[in-house]
C-alpha cells in the first residue's frame, strides 16, 4: 500500500489555499496549513474543512519567524510545501513596502532555508505572479518574458521567485515558481477589484448600496478561476524535474468588461452606478497582462475549465445569495 502523501500549505485561509486544500484532500493527501495567530478570525474559506469534522490540521506559524517554519516542518513532515502566503494586495504594497518585502520576499526565503535545514528533499512550490511582468515588453507573456515590476508587491514576488530558482541551482532542491495570472472566485478577498465589483453590484441590486467607486477601468487582465489554477500548482510538483510554468487563460478583458458582465448578470446598467475615484489609481499602472500557458498545456496537460463569463456569473450569484442570507432578504 502506497504511503499517504503529506502537504504543508502557507496561506491556507486565503482563496488559493482553501481551493488547494480541497484539491489535495480529494487526492488523498494529509493536509497541514500554516496559520498566523491573527488569521484565526479569517477562517471563512476553510470552515467547512474544520467543522463538523476536522479534515485539515492547522499549525501556528509565521513567514516572519523562521523558527516557527522549522517547527511546522518537523511536526508535519511534508513531502510538498506550497508557499501561497503573502501580503497579496498590490495597492497596499505602496503603503507598506517594507512589510510587503519582509513577508512576500524574505518570507519565501525563510521557508526555503527552513526546508534546506529540515529536509532538502521536500518539494517547494512558490506562488509567483503575473504582476512580475508589469510594464510588459511583449505580449502574450511566457516563461521567458523579462520581468519589469511596477509595484513593491511585484518586486517582492520576483525576489521570492529567484530565491526558489537559486535554491534549486545551488542546493539541488526541487523548487518551482508558478507564474499565475489573475485568478478569482467567490472566495476572493473583498478588497480585490473583481470581488469589489461583484459584491457592490449585488448590494446595489438589493438596494443596499447606490454607487461603485473604481480606479482605472481600462486596465486589462487575463482572468481565470482559482479552483482551476490550484491543479496546475499540484501538477508542477509531480514532475520528475523542477520547472517554472505560466498559468493563464490566454484571454484578456478590461476592468470595464468585468463591470459590464457583473451588472448585466443582475440586469443593471453600470453607467448609472459606477464612479471613478483617483484614490484607487495605482502610482505606477500595469496596463495589459495576457499569459501564454502553452508550456503548461503541453507538458502538464493543464487547461482552464471555467471561462470569463462563467467566472463572473459564479461570483455575482454567490455574493447575491450571501447578501440575501446576511440581511434576511427574499
C-alpha positions, 0 to 999 in steps of 0.5 A: 500500500502506497504511503499517504502523501503529506502537504504543508500549505502557507496561506491556507485561509486565503482563496488559493489555499482553501481551493488547494486544500480541497484539491489535495484532500480529494487526492488523498493527501494529509493536509497541514496549513500554516496559520498566523495567530491573527488569521484565526478570525479569517477562517471563512474559506476553510470552515467547512474543512474544520467543522463538523469534522476536522479534515485539515490540521492547522499549525501556528506559524509565521513567514516572519519567524523562521523558527516557527517554519522549522517547527511546522516542518518537523511536526508535519513532515511534508513531502510538498510545501506550497508557499501561497502566503503573502501580503497579496494586495498590490495597492497596499504594497505602496503603503507598506513596502517594507512589510510587503518585502519582509513577508512576500520576499524574505518570507519565501526565503525563510521557508526555503532555508527552513526546508534546506535545514529540515529536509532538502528533499521536500518539494517547494512550490512558490506562488509567483505572479503575473504582476512580475511582468508589469510594464510588459515588453511583449505580449502574450507573456511566457516563461521567458518574458523579462520581468519589469515590476511596477509595484513593491508587491511585484518586486517582492514576488520576483525576489521570492521567485529567484530565491526558489530558482537559486535554491534549486541551482545551488542546493539541488532542491526541487523548487518551482515558481508558478507564474499565475495570472489573475485568478478569482472566485467567490472566495476572493478577498473583498478588497480585490477589484473583481470581488469589489465589483461583484459584491457592490453590484449585488448590494446595489441590486438589493438596494443596499448600496447606490454607487461603485467607486473604481480606479482605472477601468481600462486596465486589462487582465487575463482572468481565470478561476482559482479552483482551476489554477490550484491543479496546475500548482499540484501538477508542477510538483509531480514532475520528475524535474523542477520547472517554472510554468505560466498559468493563464487563460490566454484571454484578456478583458478590461476592468470595464468588461468585468463591470459590464458582465457583473451588472448585466448578470443582475440586469443593471446598467453600470453607467448609472452606478459606477464612479471613478475615484483617483484614490484607487489609481495605482502610482505606477499602472500595469496596463495589459497582462495576457499569459501564454500557458502553452508550456503548461498545456503541453507538458502538464496537460493543464487547461482552464475549465471555467471561462470569463463569463462563467467566472463572473456569473459564479461570483455575482450569484454567490455574493447575491445569495450571501447578501440575501442570507446576511440581511434576511432578504427574499 
